Amino acid sequence: MSSDGANVAGADLSPGALAPELDGAAAEALAVLTLLTTGDARDIERAGHLVDEAFERPGGPRRLVHGLSSVSAALLVLLEFHGACPVEEGLRRVGRLIAQAETPA
């Protein structure tokens, strides 16, 4: 991950009035979280590259924060309705929800 504090300090991270959505931003955030939860050094490095890529795109930091808040909201809903489950299972369930939401009817 980038160690450039100026990058982070200058980024517009305010989520604004966006409601959580299971969209492309959530899918990108889910990829980062899934890689981080493996504990494998290579996966953590890959997650860092994804975050760096997000910060290089215009609006990328805001999109990543929005995606993370959407994934967090989905995990909270799953916890509320289905009870506790292993992290990996919760992330898989959110992934299925994102796929369903992104698939045209």
VEXGUFI-65040 format. One record per residue (C-alpha): residue number from 1; residue in one letter; z, x, y. Coordinates in steps of 0.02 Angstrom, whole numbers, plus 50000, padded with zeros to 5 digits. Each point is the difference from the previous one (the first is absolute). Layout:
N
R  NUM  A  Z  X  Y
...
***
This chain:
105
R  1  M  50000  50000  50000
R  2  S  49971  50054  50176
R  3  S  50144  50091  50080
R  4  D  49927  49975  50174
R  5  G  50140  49908  50089
R  6  A  49887  49968  50149
R  7  N  49884  49898  49890
R  8  V  50140  49886  49948
R  9  A  50082  49994  50172
R  10  G  49837  49950  50085
R  11  A  49949  49869  49872
R  12  D  50007  49815  50038
R  13  L  50110  49941  49857
R  14  S  50053  49833  50071
R  15  P  49950  49866  49876
R  16  G  49974  49871  50139
R  17  A  49985  49818  49953
R  18  L  49909  50028  49835
R  19  A  50069  49899  49856
R  20  P  50009  50085  49830
R  21  E  49837  49982  49905
R  22  L  49943  50052  49828
R  23  D  49844  50086  50065
R  24  G  49916  50169  50001
R  25  A  50139  50076  50104
R  26  A  50127  49942  49871
R  27  A  49892  50073  49860
R  28  E  49996  50169  50088
R  29  A  50188  49996  50027
R  30  L  50028  49949  49819
R  31  A  49898  50151  49944
R  32  V  50113  50115  50102
R  33  L  50160  49919  49934
R  34  T  49939  50002  49820
R  35  L  49960  50185  50011
R  36  L  50168  50039  50078
R  37  T  50098  49908  49865
R  38  T  49930  50105  49857
R  39  G  50102  50150  50054
R  40  D  49855  50113  49948
R  41  A  49967  50140  50127
R  42  R  49811  49974  49992
R  43  D  50019  49813  50033
R  44  I  50115  50033  50146
R  45  E  49870  50121  50070
R  46  R  49865  49867  49978
R  47  A  50109  49873  50091
R  48  G  50021  50125  50141
R  49  H  49812  50019  50013
R  50  L  49980  49811  50010
R  51  V  50128  49992  50140
R  52  D  49913  50144  50091
R  53  E  49833  49910  49984
R  54  A  50078  49841  50070
R  55  F  50067  50095  50150
R  56  E  49829  50077  50034
R  57  R  49913  49830  50018
R  58  P  50011  49900  50160
R  59  G  50129  49865  49971
R  60  G  50044  50080  49833
R  61  P  50187  50021  50030
R  62  R  50017  49819  50054
R  63  R  49897  49944  49849
R  64  L  50111  50102  49883
R  65  V  50160  49929  50076
R  66  H  49929  49824  49986
R  67  G  49953  50032  49818
R  68  L  50173  50069  49961
R  69  S  50084  49850  50080
R  70  S  49887  49883  49900
R  71  V  50039  50088  49836
R  72  S  50186  49998  50043
R  73  A  49992  49813  50036
R  74  A  49910  49968  49835
R  75  L  50130  50102  49905
R  76  L  50141  49901  50082
R  77  V  49917  49836  49952
R  78  L  49980  50060  49820
R  79  L  50182  50053  49997
R  80  E  50055  49831  50068
R  81  F  49899  49897  49876
R  82  H  49995  50110  49846
R  83  G  50157  50104  50013
R  84  A  50018  50186  49979
R  85  C  49866  50096  49907
R  86  P  49953  50184  49984
R  87  V  49914  50069  50156
R  88  E  49839  50035  49906
R  89  E  49990  49819  49941
R  90  G  50033  49934  50175
R  91  L  49860  50110  50069
R  92  R  49881  49940  49862
R  93  R  50041  49820  50042
R  94  V  49965  50029  50185
R  95  G  49837  50085  49951
R  96  R  49949  49846  49901
R  97  L  50044  49889  50148
R  98  I  49895  50108  50116
R  99  A  49853  49996  49879
R  100  Q  50012  49811  49989
R  101  A  50009  49982  50189
R  102  E  49852  50117  50027
R  103  T  49890  49916  49867
R  104  P  49885  49868  50075
R  105  A  50027  49827  49926
***
